């Protein structure tokens, strides 16, 4: 908020310098009869208009907020806010038939909290807000909420959008448009009333179609229809949806069938956009590509002579992560930087603790900076062959350790975990695909063949033959002549990409465990606080460990997992990455240590017998010594701590 007000003052300062020139231009012609005839009010009106134009120009040229810019220079100008978890449909691809466990009402964002979050993001450059759900029209104050958001338009908000199933929207739509709604997306997967009931487990197709007609009549352009295409369910209706664009100013967007918890995702139901496009081109001879906006999630096409257009949202076969400008707020107030990401940051509790805006922005900025280059996705080649599900080969180790070796940690129902932690868990909707795919991954960094029968192929992005031999081991931080401590000289080393992953855990006891799991600890959100503390500590390692080099870190992640069966413990994994001349094992260990200490501090009032333990480096990569991993069997280590299995 402070930076926003400063920019505003700067804007007026620049305008102040311009005003004399405007007045001088008017005064220079004051002797002419034409100017003498101009009324004083007209002069003031013209001056005011020019001043506004100048302010607008200056504001457009100001730098974009650093808080909303990630490590890949993606500027996030689009905020999606879920305003309810409830829905009046039970779509088969979205949720189980029995519904979901809803968050208690008092834990959902209030209208005032939604507005404050919106104000904060708009002040930093967000110009588009979309309300989602659940089904947003279920919220009783939806009309008033749109009106309050509309008050942010003078501050830079340009678009207020909403995604709805249209069932309960028709009656409210005129008032919503009057209050400032600019764009509307309608979710509709079939034009067959019987199939509609089959897919959504409810009736109501006629109401949806009436809402679409009313939206067109109210001037919502373009009104978009989102259609999730499922093989053997509605894929044969694609031509019927295309025909809707013949005479209606709408855009139909075909969405690739995506996996979500509870939808029993089946890869055989996925129809890639390439297959759909080929079928459409077979039916319609002249299909042309439109130029897409930089941040457009849809690949858009049109047929000459048709009023509307159609497109494809290709989340599964051809992701658009490189230009992603979206952030999401869940109904219970968590910030998600990626739809497919695991981590969430709880803004609701921070708002309710009256945390000032500048601190909120620091936390938001840290989350945005932690956004990955791309999400974990199922890649499909041109022949519709399913290739792999992995966000990055570099994360294979973390997957192997957290998922394969500790599968029992995550076999419990997600309901056993608090919401603030629940989404840190790996998703297993592709568990079999992951297990099969990771075994066949091939490195883009190494050309050396990897044994097909070796479990080490999971780590095939790293040269497995780079094992380092130390004929005469010695302590590098001790001067061999004097025996005194000495800082290692790394000036002659070459910079390489390096990573280190460390592990540790805290046994906190039953009582503290329950308070952490339900997020009711007196001191606040233990897991989020500890996570942030660990990240901060990693960056300060050079100031804490006497002979440790200060390193410019590229990335630090800290993930926490609750494990009731392991003596009520919190397990911590930290991964640190850098491009440098020395390793980052100490940074990873420091992150885990301070995370554990923070948990201890926040739980000590109810868990005085807590134990911090099992602190170790699980893996390091890069540098002269190459890769090292902590052996599953301690006997696999030689006397020097080297892994003999490499």
Secondary structure, DSSP 4 states (H G I P E B T S, - for coil): -HHHHHHHHHHHHHHHHHHHHHHHHHHTTTTSHHHHTS-HHHHHHHHHHHHHHHHHHHHHHSPPPGGGB-TT--B--EEEEE--S--S---TTTS-TT--PPPPGGGSPPHHHHHHHHHHHHHTT--EEEEESS-GGGSTTHHHHHHHHHTTGGGT--EEEEEE-STTTHHHHHHHHHTT--EEEEE---S-HHHHHHHHSS--HHHHHHHHHHHHHTT-TTEEEEEEEBTTTTGGGHHHHHHHHHHS-EEEEEEEP---TTS---GGGB--HHHHHHHHHHH-S--EEPPPPTT-SEEEEE-TT-SSEEEEE-TTTS--GGG--EEEE-TTSEEES-TT----EEHHHHHHTT--HHHHHHHHHHHHHT--SS---EEE-TT--EEEE-S-GGGHHHHIIIIITTGGGG-S-GGGS-HHHHTTSPP-TTHHHHHHHHTT---SS--S---TT-GGGGGTTS-TT-----SS---TTB-TTT--B-----TTSPPEEEEEEEEEEEE--HHHHHHHHTT--TT--HHHHHHHHHHHHHHTHHHHSTTPPP--EEEEEEEEEEESTTTSEEEEEEEEEEEESS--HHHHHHHHHHHHHHHHHHHTTT-TT-EEEEEEEEEEE-STT--EE--SSGGGB-TTS-BTT-
